[in-house]
Amino acid sequence: MAESAVSPGDALGIAQRAGDWLFGLLPFTTSDRTHWTGLAAFLLIGSAIWFCNRRTLRAEGFSGLVNFLVPAHIYFSRSSLVDAKVFLANRVLSPLVGLFGQGLLVAVAAIVAQSMGGLIHDASKPAASTTAIVLATICMAIAGDFGTYWTHRLHHERSVLWPFHKLHHSAEHLTPLTVFRKHPVYDLISSLIRALCIGPVFGFILALFGVLNLVTILGVSLALALFNVAGANLRHSHIWLDFGPVMDHIFISPAQHQIHHSMAPRHHDRNYGEMLAIWDWAFGTLYIPKGREILQFGVADANGVPEPQVHISLVTAYAVPFTEAAGALRARRAPQQVAAE
């Protein structure tokens, strides 16, 4: 009796399902930087940077490594404590935000797929090749990154939206948890914009191939896995890692995102991208460092003067943005009312 051959596509599917099941047992989601791949990359890349600079840093030995990676004055600061509180609170709300975002994304995708009636996938056609699956995964990631760029930029440039993103920028120290220091309103708007960007791409894929299992590596989507390995968690840290002027035009390095958090006027409203720098390059918001820069993190005015810290607890982190947004809305309406009179 002849043995049945397993195609590369079948093998990929089996490996994906096994990985998703295994890593689904872990007590955190596989779609963000709390996944062990991101944390491991942070420790490994950070350790390599320490090893290369340990004499200059005067921080040799195991204690020097620990102090370099997780300095106590940063990780036990009031700012980092607020990071942790917002992270845990948002974990409670994340199912609602995720349900809204995923529901909208599927709805947009269904509308797009239905409108492409002539291209709707025929179940009798051969299954998508491994190459097609990888390309579809990359296209979805690019669409999502484009949505993230515009979500980020709009929150910086619209006075009514800025208070909901200001919470993130008010962090005076950066740690891997700072990426989750986001107001739920920001997450909702981000889900909306990302769904509108990813939905049409997803609908096109549905029309061509039907339901498609995107590529995952160790339980993480291909794009996020590569992003984690490239040191995504270093973006919110004190550890400087720049990719160089050529790669900085294509990918946002950890150093470029740290610059985005800087209070220096020359750094304001720069480097909005998450994974890709091409959006900043195309729309004129790219900043490429020429070397190591000393940065101070937090919120400052146009002259670089630090603003008072207003997010000192979970309550103020959630409540203050609403009062500030209301004030920005009144300020916008005031000139219109005067003109009407």
C-alpha positions as CSV (number, residue, x, y, z in Angstrom):
1,M,0.0,0.0,0.0
2,A,1.5,3.3,-1.1
3,E,2.2,5.9,1.6
4,S,0.3,9.2,1.2
5,A,2.6,12.2,0.7
6,V,2.2,15.3,2.9
7,S,2.4,18.5,0.9
8,P,4.4,21.5,2.2
9,G,1.1,23.3,2.7
10,D,-0.3,20.5,4.8
11,A,2.9,20.3,6.9
12,L,2.8,24.1,7.4
13,G,-0.8,23.9,8.6
14,I,-0.1,21.0,11.0
15,A,2.9,22.9,12.5
16,Q,0.8,26.1,12.8
17,R,-2.0,24.3,14.6
18,A,0.4,22.6,17.0
19,G,2.2,25.8,17.8
20,D,-1.0,27.7,18.3
21,W,-2.3,25.0,20.7
22,L,1.0,24.8,22.6
23,F,1.5,28.5,23.1
24,G,-2.2,29.1,23.6
25,L,-1.7,27.4,27.0
26,L,0.5,30.3,28.2
27,P,-1.1,32.9,30.5
28,F,-0.9,35.8,28.1
29,T,-1.9,36.4,24.5
30,T,0.4,35.6,21.6
31,S,-0.4,38.7,19.7
32,D,1.5,41.3,21.8
33,R,4.9,41.9,23.2
34,T,4.3,40.0,26.5
35,H,4.8,36.8,24.5
36,W,8.0,35.1,25.6
37,T,9.6,35.5,22.1
38,G,9.5,39.3,22.6
39,L,10.8,39.2,26.2
40,A,13.5,36.7,25.3
41,A,14.7,38.9,22.4
42,F,14.7,41.9,24.8
43,L,17.0,40.0,27.2
44,L,19.3,38.6,24.5
45,I,19.7,41.7,22.4
46,G,20.1,43.8,25.5
47,S,22.7,41.4,26.9
48,A,24.6,41.6,23.6
49,I,24.6,45.4,23.8
50,W,25.8,45.3,27.4
51,F,28.6,42.9,26.5
52,C,29.9,45.1,23.8
53,N,29.8,48.2,26.0
54,R,30.3,46.8,29.5
55,R,33.7,48.4,30.0
56,T,32.5,51.8,28.8
57,L,29.4,51.5,31.0
58,R,31.6,50.4,34.0
59,A,29.0,47.7,34.6
60,E,30.8,44.4,34.4
61,G,29.8,41.1,36.0
62,F,26.3,39.6,36.4
63,S,25.1,42.4,38.7
64,G,26.2,44.9,36.1
65,L,24.2,43.1,33.4
66,V,21.1,43.0,35.6
67,N,21.4,46.7,36.5
68,F,21.9,47.5,32.8
69,L,18.8,45.5,31.6
70,V,16.4,46.3,34.5
71,P,17.7,49.3,36.5
72,A,15.8,49.6,39.8
73,H,15.3,53.4,39.5
74,I,13.4,52.9,36.3
75,Y,11.4,49.7,36.9
76,F,10.3,50.7,40.4
77,S,9.6,54.4,39.6
78,R,6.1,55.9,40.0
79,S,5.9,56.2,36.2
80,S,6.5,52.4,35.8
81,L,4.0,51.7,38.5
82,V,1.3,53.6,36.6
83,D,2.4,51.6,33.5
84,A,1.6,48.3,35.4
85,K,-1.7,49.6,36.7
86,V,-2.9,50.7,33.3
87,F,-1.7,47.4,31.7
88,L,-3.7,45.3,34.2
89,A,-6.8,47.4,33.9
90,N,-6.7,47.4,30.1
91,R,-6.4,43.6,30.2
92,V,-9.9,43.6,31.8
93,L,-11.2,45.8,29.1
94,S,-9.3,44.3,26.1
95,P,-12.0,41.6,25.3
96,L,-14.6,44.4,24.6
97,V,-12.1,46.4,22.5
98,G,-11.0,43.3,20.7
99,L,-14.6,42.2,20.0
100,F,-15.4,45.7,18.6
101,G,-12.3,45.7,16.4
102,Q,-12.5,42.1,15.1
103,G,-16.3,42.4,14.5
104,L,-15.8,45.6,12.4
105,L,-12.9,44.1,10.6
106,V,-14.9,41.0,9.6
107,A,-17.8,43.1,8.5
108,V,-15.7,45.2,6.2
109,A,-14.0,42.1,4.9
110,A,-17.3,40.5,4.2
111,I,-18.6,43.5,2.3
112,V,-15.5,43.7,0.2
113,A,-15.5,40.0,-0.6
114,Q,-19.2,40.1,-1.5
115,S,-18.7,43.1,-3.8
116,M,-16.1,41.0,-5.7
117,G,-18.7,38.5,-6.8
118,G,-16.7,37.4,-9.8
119,L,-13.7,36.6,-7.7
120,I,-15.4,34.9,-4.8
121,H,-13.4,31.8,-3.9
122,D,-14.6,28.6,-5.4
123,A,-14.2,25.7,-3.0
124,S,-13.4,23.4,-6.0
125,K,-10.2,25.4,-6.8
126,P,-6.9,24.1,-5.4
127,A,-5.9,25.4,-1.9
128,A,-3.7,28.4,-1.6
129,S,0.1,27.7,-1.9
130,T,2.5,28.3,0.9
131,T,3.9,31.3,-1.0
132,A,0.4,32.7,-1.3
133,I,-0.2,32.3,2.4
134,V,3.1,34.0,3.3
135,L,2.3,36.9,0.9
136,A,-1.2,37.2,2.4
137,T,0.3,37.4,5.9
138,I,2.7,40.1,4.9
139,C,0.0,42.1,3.1
140,M,-2.2,42.0,6.2
141,A,0.7,43.2,8.4
142,I,1.5,46.1,6.0
143,A,-2.2,47.2,6.0
144,G,-2.3,47.0,9.8
145,D,0.9,49.0,10.1
146,F,-0.5,51.7,7.8
147,G,-3.5,51.9,10.1
148,T,-1.3,52.2,13.1
149,Y,0.7,55.1,11.5
150,W,-2.5,57.1,10.9
151,T,-4.0,56.3,14.3
152,H,-0.8,57.5,15.9
153,R,-0.5,60.6,13.8
154,L,-4.1,61.7,14.2
155,H,-3.8,61.5,17.9
156,H,-0.8,63.8,17.8
157,E,-2.3,66.3,15.4
158,R,-5.9,66.6,16.7
159,S,-6.2,68.5,19.9
160,V,-9.3,66.6,21.0
161,L,-7.6,63.2,20.5
162,W,-4.2,64.1,21.9
163,P,-5.2,63.8,25.6
164,F,-6.1,60.1,25.0
165,H,-2.6,59.5,23.6
166,K,-0.9,61.9,26.0
167,L,-1.2,59.3,28.7
168,H,1.2,57.1,26.8
169,H,3.7,60.0,26.3
170,S,3.5,61.0,29.9
171,A,5.7,58.1,30.9
172,E,8.9,59.5,32.4
173,H,10.7,56.2,32.0
174,L,10.3,53.6,29.3
175,T,9.9,49.8,30.0
176,P,8.3,47.0,27.9
177,L,5.1,47.6,29.8
178,T,4.9,51.3,28.6
179,V,3.6,50.1,25.2
180,F,0.4,49.2,27.1
181,R,0.1,52.5,28.8
182,K,-2.8,53.5,26.5
183,H,-6.2,54.9,27.2
184,P,-9.1,52.6,26.2
185,V,-10.5,55.4,23.9
186,Y,-7.2,55.3,22.0
187,D,-7.5,51.5,21.7
188,L,-11.0,51.8,20.4
189,I,-10.1,54.4,17.8
190,S,-7.1,52.3,16.8
191,S,-9.3,49.3,16.4
192,L,-11.6,51.3,14.2
193,I,-8.9,52.6,11.9
194,R,-7.0,49.4,11.7
195,A,-10.2,47.5,10.8
196,L,-10.9,50.0,8.0
197,C,-7.3,49.4,6.7
198,I,-7.0,45.7,7.2
199,G,-10.7,44.8,6.3
200,P,-10.4,45.5,2.5
201,V,-7.2,43.5,2.3
202,F,-8.7,40.7,4.3
203,G,-11.8,40.8,2.0
204,F,-9.7,40.5,-1.1
205,I,-7.9,37.5,0.4
206,L,-11.2,35.9,1.2
207,A,-12.4,36.5,-2.3
208,L,-9.3,34.8,-3.8
209,F,-8.6,32.0,-1.4
210,G,-11.5,31.7,1.0
211,V,-10.7,31.3,4.7
212,L,-6.9,31.3,5.1
213,N,-4.8,30.4,8.1
214,L,-2.1,33.0,8.2
215,V,1.5,32.0,9.0
216,T,2.5,31.8,12.6
217,I,5.9,31.1,14.2
218,L,5.9,29.7,17.7
219,G,2.3,30.8,18.2
220,V,2.9,34.4,16.9
221,S,2.0,35.8,13.5
222,L,4.9,35.9,11.1
223,A,5.1,39.7,11.1
224,L,4.9,40.0,14.9
225,A,7.4,37.2,15.4
226,L,10.0,38.9,13.2
227,F,9.1,42.2,14.9
228,N,9.7,40.7,18.3
229,V,13.0,39.1,17.3
230,A,14.2,42.5,15.9
231,G,13.9,43.9,19.5
232,A,10.4,45.3,19.6
233,N,10.5,45.6,23.4
234,L,13.6,47.7,23.2
235,R,11.5,50.5,21.7
236,H,10.2,51.2,25.1
237,S,13.4,51.0,27.1
238,H,16.5,53.0,28.0
239,I,18.6,50.7,25.8
240,W,19.7,52.4,22.5
241,L,19.6,50.3,19.3
242,D,19.7,52.0,16.0
243,F,19.6,50.1,12.6
244,G,21.7,52.7,10.7
245,P,20.6,55.4,8.1
246,V,19.7,52.9,5.4
247,M,17.5,50.5,7.4
248,D,16.1,53.5,9.3
249,H,14.3,54.5,6.1
250,I,12.6,51.1,5.9
251,F,12.1,49.9,9.5
252,I,11.5,51.9,12.7
253,S,14.4,51.1,15.0
254,P,14.1,51.1,18.8
255,A,16.2,54.3,18.9
256,Q,13.8,56.0,16.5
257,H,10.8,55.2,18.7
258,Q,12.6,56.4,21.8
259,I,13.3,59.6,19.9
260,H,9.5,59.8,19.3
261,H,9.1,59.9,23.1
262,S,11.7,62.6,23.6
263,M,10.8,66.1,24.9
264,A,13.2,67.8,22.6
265,P,11.4,70.1,20.1
266,R,13.4,68.7,17.2
267,H,11.9,65.3,18.0
268,H,8.2,66.3,18.3
269,D,5.8,64.6,16.0
270,R,8.4,62.4,14.4
271,N,8.6,58.6,13.8
272,Y,4.9,57.7,14.1
273,G,5.5,54.2,12.5
274,E,5.4,51.0,14.4
275,M,7.2,48.4,12.3
276,L,7.8,50.3,9.0
277,A,9.5,53.7,8.5
278,I,8.3,54.0,4.9
279,W,5.1,55.8,6.0
280,D,7.1,58.4,7.9
281,W,9.5,58.7,5.0
282,A,6.6,59.1,2.5
283,F,4.6,61.6,4.6
284,G,7.5,63.7,5.8
285,T,7.6,62.7,9.5
286,L,10.8,60.6,9.5
287,Y,13.7,61.5,11.9
288,I,17.0,59.6,11.5
289,P,19.6,60.0,14.3
290,K,23.2,60.6,13.2
291,G,24.5,58.9,16.4
292,R,23.6,58.2,20.0
293,E,21.4,60.9,21.5
294,I,20.7,61.6,25.1
295,L,16.9,61.7,25.6
296,Q,14.5,62.9,28.3
297,F,11.1,61.2,28.2
298,G,7.8,62.8,29.0
299,V,5.4,65.5,27.7
300,A,6.8,69.0,26.9
301,D,5.5,72.1,25.1
302,A,6.8,73.4,21.8
303,N,9.9,74.8,23.5
304,G,10.7,71.6,25.2
305,V,9.6,72.8,28.7
306,P,8.2,69.8,30.6
307,E,4.5,69.8,31.4
308,P,3.3,68.9,34.9
309,Q,2.7,65.2,35.4
310,V,-1.1,64.6,35.7
311,H,-1.2,60.9,35.3
312,I,-0.2,59.8,38.8
313,S,-2.7,57.0,39.4
314,L,-5.0,54.7,37.5
315,V,-7.9,57.0,38.2
316,T,-6.2,60.1,36.8
317,A,-4.8,58.1,33.9
318,Y,-8.4,57.2,32.8
319,A,-10.2,60.3,33.9
320,V,-7.9,63.3,33.1
321,P,-8.0,62.7,29.3
322,F,-11.7,63.1,29.2
323,T,-11.5,66.5,31.0
324,E,-8.6,67.7,28.8
325,A,-10.4,66.5,25.6
326,A,-13.5,68.4,26.7
327,G,-11.4,71.5,27.3
328,A,-9.8,71.2,23.8
329,L,-13.3,70.8,22.3
330,R,-14.5,74.0,24.0
331,A,-11.4,75.9,22.9
332,R,-12.1,74.8,19.3
333,R,-15.7,76.0,19.5
334,A,-15.0,79.3,21.1
335,P,-13.7,81.1,18.0
336,Q,-16.7,79.8,16.0
337,Q,-19.1,81.2,18.6
338,V,-17.4,84.6,18.6
339,A,-17.5,84.7,14.8
340,A,-21.2,83.8,14.9
341,E,-22.0,86.7,17.2
